[in-house]
Amino acid sequence: MDKNLIEKPKVSVIIPVYNTEKYLREALDSIVNQTLKEIEIITINDGSTDSSLDILNEYEQKDNRIIVYSQENKGQAIARNLGIEKSKGRYVYFFDSDDILLPTALEETYNKCEKDNLDLCFFDADIFYDDIKYDLHFDYKRCHLLEDKIYDGIEITNILLDINKFRASPCLYLLNANFLKEIKLAFKNVIYEDELFGSLLYIQAKRVGLICQSFFLRRVRSNSTITKSYSTRNLNSYFYILNQLIEFSNENNYYKKTIDRFCKNIVNVAVYRANSLRLNERLSCVIISLSRYHTYIKIKSIIVCIFPFILKKDKRVQSNE
């Protein structure tokens, strides 16, 4: 491989890895075989206890664009931040070690960003199921509903919120590295860190474009963030994100209306999903929500949280229709 491809990469691909030996080779192959060759592939072994590190070292020996870092298990957010710190590319792409990226994704998004001088370029995704069938209640199909033009970040965010299609996953966009440095944004080490990062990223962007293709294949599997049981840790992470968004809004009044929309969505999801917790935890959730976030909360979310049997009864009725 030409040394310049590594010293002056067009894109830095950042991949946190934690115990994904079953999927890692397929994920790495989808990045190694990208049609855009001028990339660096920064992998962060986040304290894996399976053979993931061995696989990473094997690929590093075969392809000098791959760099392997290791740390104690600190979580995906800390691993991504390390990747950002080490990256040298003009653009950054965040990738998960159990998913798949189609071959032309980086080349097409890179060319789009360069042509239109974009802060970020987003695209769609398809979902596929590994070992379970799980109802996500949402999809990653948005671009066919949108005009192919250059958007201001606030504009596109509000459009996506209007149609309930805002998706925060960092695997769904290519990001200008200078823009990321300019806004001084990093991942916070909580569950759903994508929600906070993605929300603050989109609204601060000045030039956003899209490519109407499903470049990304999201694997849904058991024991992932999406499919794990809801706990007080999940709930507290939502509250943390809400507090961070409100703090940012207080310091940057220009973004307040859009951030209020994020907060409304997040608090109602958090409280609604808390219906699976124990009674004392549900009551605590409602008290906190009403005292701190009463301007955002819906009565329905509170009722379902306190009386989860209503939700179960509703599901039984729907199943009989």
GIUR-V343356 format. One record per backbone hydrogen bond with DSSP energy under -0.5 kcal/mol. NH is the residue of the N-H (numbers start at 1). CO is the residue of the C=O. Records with the same first field share a line. If there is no record, write none. Layout:
NH: CO + CO
This chain:
5: 2
6: 2 + 3
7: 3
8: 4
9: 6
10: 38
11: 38
12: 91
13: 11 + 40
14: 12 + 93
15: 13 + 42
16: 95
17: 44
23: 20
24: 20
25: 21
27: 23
28: 24
29: 25
30: 26
31: 27 + 28
32: 28
33: 29
34: 31
35: 103
37: 35
39: 37
40: 11
41: 65
42: 13 + 40
43: 41 + 67
44: 15
45: 43 + 69
46: 17 + 44
47: 45 + 71
55: 51
56: 52
57: 53
58: 54
59: 55
60: 56
61: 57
62: 58
63: 59
66: 63
67: 41
69: 43 + 67
71: 45
74: 72
79: 75
80: 76
81: 77
82: 78
83: 79
84: 80
85: 81
86: 82
87: 83 + 84
90: 9
91: 10
92: 175
93: 12
94: 170
95: 14
97: 16
99: 96
100: 217
102: 215
105: 102
108: 104
109: 105
110: 106
111: 107
112: 108
113: 109
114: 110
115: 111
116: 112
117: 113
118: 113
119: 207
120: 207
121: 174
122: 209
123: 172
124: 213
125: 140
126: 216
128: 218
130: 220
134: 132
136: 134
142: 140
145: 142
146: 143
149: 147
151: 149 + 208
153: 205
156: 152
157: 153
158: 154
159: 155
160: 156
161: 157
162: 158
163: 159
164: 161
165: 160
166: 160
167: 165
172: 169
173: 170
174: 121
175: 92
176: 119
177: 90
178: 90
180: 176
181: 177
182: 178
183: 179
184: 180
185: 180
190: 188
193: 190
195: 192
196: 192
197: 193
198: 194
199: 195
200: 196
201: 197
202: 198
203: 199
204: 200
205: 201 + 202
208: 151
209: 120
211: 122
213: 211
215: 124 + 213
216: 124
217: 100
218: 126 + 216
219: 217
220: 128
221: 219
224: 221
228: 224
235: 231
236: 232
237: 233
238: 234
239: 235
240: 236
241: 237
242: 238
243: 239
244: 240
245: 241
246: 242
247: 243
248: 244
249: 245
250: 246
251: 247
252: 248
255: 252
256: 253
259: 255
260: 256
261: 257
262: 258
263: 259
264: 260
265: 261
266: 262
267: 263
268: 264
269: 265
270: 266
271: 267
272: 268
273: 269
274: 270
275: 272
276: 273
277: 274
282: 278
283: 279
284: 280
285: 281
286: 282
287: 283
288: 284
289: 285
290: 286
291: 287
292: 288
293: 288 + 289
296: 293
297: 293
302: 298
303: 299
304: 300
305: 301
306: 302
307: 303
310: 307
311: 307 + 308
312: 308
313: 309
314: 310
315: 311
316: 312
317: 313
318: 314
319: 315
320: 316 + 317
321: 317 + 318
